[in-house]
């Protein structure tokens, strides 16, 4: 039977697929793909090639991931071939019951891109169920007085199949007294009626056994049987008669239990017991109840239109004599809107990319309403205003798609409510909530917090210092929002860019790789880029201008007056008749700095005659302040300081040599013969030094006399013997005691001389000394203590102690030449000064240095650059006021020479010299 049915089904399926072959290539996704197969196909049977019918190639299957989305897994899709396969038992009667058409609808889902395809499979009925009676036998009582032609309704059989495979007719076994009539109800179902053919005689034959057979229309047909047991009863002339043969009633499904459905009524013409009628159901039911006396039918349980739409009940009326009458009660259940729609969301995307185009499919929504008619018609929509919409796909199927563009940065997720409302009265609705997560894509470029950056940095910055920081933000997530920084362009040389600045790729901090110099680089431009790590990467650029600020790191530079290549200064000639305000010259200086640091001011630091000239504070112009007087020196010297406006200020000096003369011939003698007027401040210092020197000499003499008097009163003859007259007359040299150990500031070695009759001894002589004689007579004309007459012949014995040779280098550098400030121009040969004041100063310095030499140090001097003067005469007496002559001084009896602790001066001229006027060719006389 199965083989013949399968062959027939295959023959019937082919024509069903042919009309849909052309529609498979259609792009309209809303059209369904239909298949028609018989029920009870084995698991794994091929329904059809779904991938081919959808237009997919075999190569696309791994990426499209075609699959079935349904509530019950009746079908599946082969991953290799794309064929639609049967995956579970397909029992049409179990799935669809008595429905004339059994169709299974489901969705085929494909990825990349996500899409849904509606598929329907119709299950054809096969004759796999035979008719069945509820009872194996039925009992029937018939009075012997029943007239031929009387009919009795018999039990009906049930067949789960439909159409031709369902119950078609009934057959009764052969009997001379009974026959069978097949009748049909309004719904098309058939039921049997037993017809009495002959008059019964209980006394002859009181019991009959008949077989009732139910047949379906299958090929071959299937059948079911039940036994009829007929009991012939004694005569009862009149059977009950219902007023209607068929009762029909419509009953809403929501009526409560106990509701009266209707009341059947039967009448019996007999009297007495034979007229008493009892009502009963021919087949017991659980849904309705029947009052046996009144014939009233009421509901016993709840009614559900979705389960059973109508009921057909056979009611019997039996009188007291056993006669029976039957009627049919047909109850039609009316549908009420008692079922809310059911919402099912399928194939929901876990993450929706924010760049999804409008119309992108998000999910498939299935809505079922068990009600029928308008009560089962449903409208679906979204409650809130969201960028999504629901469109109808097929009956009770909807698609959730995007309605407009999405932006994860504005709304990372949506909580939407789907509402389904039917058209019943009143309408019923149901809702379900789903959360849609928006996936990030790299759709936002980094955004700098400033449109441009202006950075100020002071010059001389330490290398590696942070000068600025750029910052950009990217609202994307993960690597799409990770920003790195780089320098992509600048107005510096590309090869040396990295030697100027770098930027940290993670933090955006810009570092200086070198110390900037405002004088070389005032500003530069950079173009920085912020780039995210997305694919493809997005970037943004910003410009940064770096301004290098100035610091006061450059001292003013004097351009005029300048020194000659040999270091000599120039002079400017001023007419003797110059009026006040006459422009003598102009000091010109520049400063490499900028702004306030380069704002120069000019000041007179030193002048031979402060009131004779004026200096412009900002212009540097030297003008005469008054006319030249008779007592004014013809040669004037100005020391001009140029100071900038920085903090702290830096300065430079320039020396101006000014000569009042009307012609060059007149100016030359002034340059050679006339010394510069001494500086009053220098003269005051000079007088102080001389006064201190005299006080020191007097103190020294007092100490010597005190020591002599002490020795004279001493009782030791050996100590005083040297001072006796007899001893003084001896011609051998006498070694006097050494007074180095006392408080004397200096010491000398004594020499005894034997010259004729005259005998000279220390502090005492046998003969009176003349005024021109002294105790010590050195060869130099500059003797310190003129106690002996240098005109008399004197013997010079060798000294008893070794002496250092005298320093023969008496030349002085420019800075060491005599004068009040040590900076006057003089003779470069270094001759001994013949100026009275300078000579006295030199002698005072020698005395002071000699006192320091008495301390026994190998080099004389009070420290670098002071010669001990600042410690004795105050801090104002330093080498900037007194020239250094120590290197040219020889002290008899000492191995040391007076040297500067800081080394010899270089003898260079002052920083500023005279301009490009005529050079003073003659040397200054001392």
SELOTI-738378 format. One record per residue (C-alpha): x, y, z; residue in three letters. Coordinates in steps of 0.25 Angstrom, whole numbers, plus 5000, padded with zeros to 4 digits. Example, Ala and Ser with C-alpha at 12.3 -4.5 7.8 and 13.67 -1.06 7.14 Angstrom:
2
504949825031ala
505549965029ser
***
This chain:
926
500050005000unk
501150105004unk
501950084991unk
500750104982unk
500350234990unk
501750284989unk
501850264974unk
500550344973unk
501050454982unk
502250474974unk
501450484961unk
500550584968unk
501750674973unk
502350704960unk
501250784954unk
501150864967unk
502550914966unk
502550954952unk
501751074953unk
502751124963unk
504051104956unk
503951244949unk
503651314962unk
504951254969unk
505751364961unk
504851474966unk
505451574975unk
504151594983unk
504451534996unk
503051545001unk
502551434991unk
502551294997unk
503251164992unk
502251054993unk
502450904993unk
501350794994unk
501750665000unk
500950545005unk
500950525020unk
501750415028unk
502950435019unk
504150365025unk
505150455033unk
506250505023unk
505350505011unk
505650625001unk
504550725000unk
505250804990unk
506550884987unk
506251004995unk
507551074992unk
507351054977unk
505951104978unk
506451234985unk
507551254974unk
508751214983unk
509951144977unk
510651034984unk
511851124987unk
510951224994unk
510451125004unk
511551135014unk
511451285015unk
509951295014unk
509751195025unk
508351155020unk
507451105031unk
506051085035unk
505351165046unk
504051105052unk
503451065065unk
503450915063unk
504650855055unk
503850785044unk
504950825034unk
506350855032unk
507350895021unk
508550825017unk
509850905019unk
510450835007unk
509350834996unk
508350935001unk
507250825000unk
506050835009unk
505950715017unk
504950645026unk
505450645041unk
504250585049unk
502950515047unk
501950585038unk
500550535043unk
499550615036unk
498350575046unk
499250605058unk
499650735052unk
498450795045unk
497350705050unk
496050715041unk
496550835034unk
496250815019unk
497650875016unk
498850855024unk
499950955021unk
501250965029unk
501851105028unk
503251145033unk
504351245029unk
505651215023unk
506751305028unk
508051345021unk
509251425026unk
510151515019unk
509251595017unk
508151555027unk
506851525020unk
505651435021unk
504951355011unk
503451295014unk
503351155011unk
502051065012unk
501950915011unk
500550855009unk
500350725014unk
499450625006unk
498650525013unk
498850385011unk
497850265016unk
498650235028unk
497450225037unk
496250135037unk
494850165042unk
494550135057unk
493350125065unk
493350165079unk
492650035084unk
492949895080unk
491449875080unk
490149955082unk
488849905088unk
487449945082unk
486049915087unk
484949905076unk
483449885080unk
482849765072unk
481749865069unk
482649955061unk
482249975047unk
483049945035unk
483850065030unk
484150115044unk
485550175045unk
486550165056unk
487850255057unk
489050165059unk
490450205065unk
491350275055unk
492850235053unk
494050335053unk
495150335042unk
496350435044unk
496550445029unk
495950545020unk
495350555007unk
495250424999unk
496050355010unk
495050385021unk
493750305024unk
492850295012unk
491750195015unk
491250085024unk
490849945021unk
489949845029unk
489949705029unk
488849625022unk
487549625029unk
486149605024unk
485549695035unk
486449815034unk
487249895024unk
488150015025unk
488050155020unk
489250255018unk
488950395022unk
489850525022unk
489850635031unk
490050785027unk
491550775029unk
491650665020unk
491750555030unk
491050425028unk
490250345038unk
489450215037unk
487950195040unk
487350055042unk
486050035035unk
485049925039unk
484549845027unk
483549745033unk
482649735045unk
483349675056unk
482849555064unk
483449545078unk
482849415080unk
483549355068unk
484849435068unk
485149525080unk
486649555078unk
487549595066unk
489049615064unk
489449695052unk
490849755048unk
490949895044unk
492249925035unk
492750065032unk
493650085020unk
494550195015unk
494850235001unk
496350205001unk
497050104991unk
496950004996unk
495750045005unk
495850025020unk
494749985029unk
494249975044unk
493149895050unk
492149895062unk
491149795066unk
489649825067unk
488849755077unk
487349775075unk
486349735086unk
484949715081unk
483949765092unk
482449745095unk
481549835088unk
481349985090unk
480450045080unk
480950195080unk
482450225080unk
482950365085unk
483050475074unk
483950595075unk
483350725070unk
484650745062unk
485550635055unk
486750725056unk
486950835066unk
488050945062unk
488551055072unk
489751155072unk
490451165085unk
491551265089unk
492851205094unk
492951285106unk
491651245112unk
491851195127unk
491551055131unk
490051025134unk
489551115123unk
488351055116unk
488551025102unk
487150975097unk
486050885101unk
485550765093unk
484150725094unk
483450585090unk
482050545091unk
481350405093unk
479950375089unk
479850265099unk
479350275113unk
479850235126unk
481150175127unk
481350165112unk
481250315111unk
482350355121unk
483550395113unk
484950395118unk
486050475110unk
487550425109unk
488750445100unk
488950335091unk
490450355093unk
490850405106unk
491550545106unk
492450615116unk
492150755110unk
490650765112unk
489650705121unk
488150665119unk
487050665128unk
486350535126unk
484950585130unk
484950725124unk
485850705112unk
486650825115unk
488050825110unk
489050915118unk
490550935117unk
491350845127unk
492750905124unk
493451015117unk
493351035102unk
494551065093unk
494251105079unk
495751085076unk
495650935080unk
494250895075unk
493450985066unk
492150905066unk
491450785073unk
490450685068unk
489650605079unk
488650495077unk
487550505088unk
486650385090unk
485250395096unk
484750265102unk
483350245107unk
482950145118unk
482650035108unk
484050035103unk
483750115090unk
484850205086unk
484950325077unk
486250405073unk
486550545069unk
487850615066unk
488350735073unk
489350815065unk
490050925074unk
490951025066unk
491951095075unk
492151235072unk
493551305073unk
493751415083unk
494951505084unk
495551425096unk
496951405091unk
498051515091unk
499051515080unk
500351435083unk
501651505078unk
502851425075unk
504151495071unk
505151405062unk
506551425057unk
506851545064unk
508151615061unk
509051615073unk
509751745069unk
509251845058unk
510351915051unk
510152065052unk
510452085038unk
509251995034unk
508452055022unk
507052085024unk
506151955021unk
507251865027unk
506551745033unk
506651725048unk
505751615052unk
504451535048unk
503251545056unk
502151445056unk
500751475062unk
499751365064unk
498351395069unk
497451265071unk
496251345069unk
495551345055unk
495051445046unk
495251585050unk
495551545064unk
496851475058unk
497251585049unk
498451655056unk
499151795054unk
500551805058unk
501351925061unk
502351995070unk
501952085082unk
503152185083unk
503752275073unk
505052195069unk
505852185056unk
505152045053unk
503852005047unk
503051885045unk
502551845031unk
501651725027unk
502251615021unk
501151505019unk
499951465027unk
500351475042unk
501751505038unk
502451635040unk
503851685038unk
504551785047unk
505451875039unk
506252005041unk
505452125037unk
506652225037unk
508152235039unk
508652195053unk
509752265062unk
510352185073unk
510952305079unk
509652365081unk
508852245085unk
509652115088unk
508352025089unk
506852035088unk
505851975096unk
504651955087unk
503251905090unk
502451825080unk
500951835081unk
499951745074unk
498451775074unk
497351695068unk
496151745062unk
495151685071unk
494151765079unk
494651795089unk
496051775083unk
497051705090unk
498551735090unk
499851685095unk
501251745096unk
502651695096unk
503951765099unk
505351745092unk
506651815093unk
507451845081unk
508851875082unk
509551965072unk
510951915068unk
512052015066unk
512752045053unk
513852145050unk
512952265045unk
513552375054unk
514852445051unk
515652485063unk
515352625067unk
516352725073unk
515852805085unk
516452935079unk
516352975064unk
517853015065unk
518953025076unk
519753145079unk
520953115088unk
521953205095unk
523253155100unk
524453235105unk
525753215098unk
526853135105unk
525853035109unk
526452895114unk
526452795104unk
525352685106unk
524452785112unk
522952775110unk
522452905102unk
521052865099unk
520052755098unk
518952735088unk
517752655091unk
516652595082unk
515452505085unk
514852395077unk
513452355081unk
513552215075unk
513852095083unk
515052005085unk
516152015074unk
515252115066unk
515352215077unk
516852195081unk
517552315076unk
519052325073unk
519752455070unk
520852495060unk
521552615053unk
521252605038unk
521752745033unk
522552865038unk
523152985032unk
524552935037unk
525452845029unk
524852715028unk
526152645031unk
526352725044unk
524952725049unk
525152615059unk
526352685064unk
525452805068unk
524152745073unk
523452605075unk
522152565080unk
521752455089unk
520852365081unk
519952325092unk
519852455101unk
519952565090unk
521052635098unk
522052715090unk
523452705094unk
524552805090unk
525752725086unk
526752845087unk
526952975093unk
526253085084unk
526953215082unk
526053325079unk
527153405071unk
527253285061unk
525753235061unk
524653325065unk
523453225062unk
523153105054unk
521853035049unk
521552895052unk
520352805046unk
519952695055unk
519052575052unk
518152495061unk
517852365055unk
516952255061unk
517252105060unk
515952065052unk
515951995038unk
516052075030unk
516652175039unk
516152325040unk
516952445044unk
516952595046unk
517952695046unk
518252825054unk
519252935053unk
520152975064unk
520953105063unk
522153105073unk
522653245077unk
524053245083unk
524053355094unk
525253445096unk
526053445109unk
527153545112unk
528353455108unk
529053545099unk
529853665105unk
529853795096unk
530953805086unk
531553935083unk
531753965069unk
532254105070unk
533254145075unk
534054015072unk
535553975074unk
536553975064unk
537053835060unk
538353855069unk
537453885081unk
537754035082unk
536654135084unk
536154245075unk
535954385078unk
534954495074unk
535254635072unk
534354745078unk
534454895073unk
534954985085unk
533855075082unk
532754965082unk
531455025088unk
530654955098unk
529854845091unk
530854825081unk
530754675076unk
532154615078unk
531954475075unk
530954365076unk
531054235083unk
530354125074unk
530053985080unk
529153875077unk
528553765085unk
528153625078unk
527053605088unk
525653655085unk
524553745091unk
524853805105unk
526153725106unk
526753805094unk
526253935099unk
527654005101unk
527954115110unk
529254195111unk
529954245124unk
531254315127unk
532054225136unk
533254305137unk
533654445132unk
534954535134unk
533954655135unk
532554605138unk
531954735135unk
532554765122unk
531754665114unk
530354605113unk
529854465108unk
528554435102unk
527854325110unk
527254255098unk
528054315086unk
529454305091unk
529754445086unk
530954515093unk
530754665093unk
531454775100unk
530754815113unk
531554955114unk
532655025107unk
534054985109unk
534755065120unk
536155115122unk
536355015133unk
535754895126unk
536754795121unk
536854785106unk
536754635106unk
535554575112unk
535154425115unk
533754375116unk
533354235120unk
531954205114unk
531154085119unk
530054025110unk
529053945118unk
527853875112unk
526453865119unk
526453715122unk
526353655136unk
527453645140unk
527953755131unk
529253725123unk
530253835119unk
531453875111unk
532453985112unk
533054085102unk
534254175104unk
534254315097unk
535554395096unk
535154535093unk
536154645090unk
535754795089unk
536554845077unk
536154925064unk
537154845055unk
537854715055unk
539254785057unk
538754845070unk
538154715075unk
539454635074unk
540154715085unk
539054695094unk
539054545092unk
540554535095unk
540854645106unk
539654665114unk
539154555123unk
537754535126unk
537154605137unk
537154515149unk
535854465154unk
535454525167unk
534954395172unk
536354335169unk
537054455175unk
536254435188unk
536654285188unk
538054325185unk
538154415197unk
537554315206unk
538554205202unk
539754305204unk
539154345218unk
539054195222unk
540554175217unk
541054285226unk
540354235238unk
540954095235unk
542354155234unk
542154235247unk
541654105254unk
542854025249unk
543854125254unk
543154125268unk
543253975269unk
544753985265unk
545054085275unk
544354005286unk
545053875282unk
546453955283unk
546154015296unk
545753875302unk
547053815297unk
547853925302unk
547353905316unk
547653755315unk
548653695324unk
549253605314unk
550553655309unk
550553565297unk
549353625292unk
549753775294unk
551153755291unk
550953785276unk
550553925280unk
551853955287unk
552754055281unk
553953965281unk
553253865273unk
552653965263unk
554153995259unk
554453855255unk
554653845240unk
553953705238unk
552553705234unk
551553705246unk
550353615245unk
549253685253unk
548153615259unk
546953565250unk
545653635254unk
544753545245unk
544053485257unk
543553615263unk
542353695259unk
543053765248unk
542253765236unk
543553745227unk
545053715229unk
546353745223unk
547753695223unk
548853795228unk
550153815222unk
551353875230unk
552353955222unk
553853995225unk
554154125218unk
555254205223unk
555154245237unk
553754255237unk
553054135243unk
551554115241unk
550754015250unk
549253985251unk
548554095259unk
549854155265unk
551154205259unk
552454245265unk
552354375257unk
551254465255unk
550554435241unk
550254545231unk
548954575227unk
549054505214unk
549554375220unk
548754255223unk
548854125229unk
548554045216unk
549054095203unk
548554005192unk
548954035177unk
547554085173unk
547254235174unk
545954205181unk
546554155194unk
545554135205unk
546354185217unk
547354295213unk
548254275225unk
549554275217unk
550054375207unk
550054305193unk
551154405188unk
552154335198unk
552854215193unk
552354095200unk
552753955200unk
551753845196unk
552053715203unk
551253595199unk
550053575207unk
549953465217unk
548653415213unk
548353375198unk
547553475190unk
546653455178unk
547053525166unk
546353655163unk
545153655153unk
545653725141unk
544353735134unk
543853865138unk
542853885127unk
541353895130unk
540153855122unk
539053955119unk
538253915131unk
539453925140unk
539954065136unk
539954165147unk
538754255149unk
537554275157unk
536754155151unk
537854075144unk
537154095130unk
537854215125unk
538654205112unk
540154225114unk
541454175109unk
541454035105unk
542954025108unk
542654015123unk
543554125128unk
543454165143unk
542454275145unk
542954415147unk
541554465151unk
541554515166unk
540254455170unk
540554325163unk
541854305169unk
541354335183unk
540254225180unk
541254125175unk
542154145188unk
540954125197unk
540554005190unk
542053955191unk
542053975206unk
540653905208unk
541153785199unk
542453785207unk
541753775220unk
540953655214unk
542353595210unk
542753595224unk
541853485227unk
542753385220unk
541853345208unk
542453315195unk
541553405188unk
541153545192unk
539753595191unk
538453595199unk
537653515190unk
537253505176unk
537153645170unk
537253725183unk
538753725187unk
538353725201unk
537853865200unk
536353835202unk
536653765216unk
537453895220unk
536754015214unk
535353965212unk
534653895200unk
534754015191unk
536253995189unk
536253885179unk
537053865167unk
535953935159unk
536454055166unk
537954025168unk
538853975157unk
539653845160unk
541153875161unk
541453755169unk
542053675158unk
543053775156unk
543553805170unk
544753745176unk
544953735191unk
546353715195unk
546553595204unk
545353525200unk
545253415189unk
543853455185unk
543353565176unk
542053635177unk
541053565168unk
539553565166unk
538953445171unk
538053435160unk
539153445149unk
539753555141unk
538753645135unk
538653635120unk
538853775118unk
537653795108unk
537053925106unk
535653955111unk
534453885103unk
534054015097unk
535054095089unk
534854225081unk
534254225068unk
534854235054unk
535454365057unk
536954395055unk
537854305063unk
538654365074unk
540054325068unk
540954375079unk
541154305093unk
540754365105unk
541854425113unk
541954385128unk
***
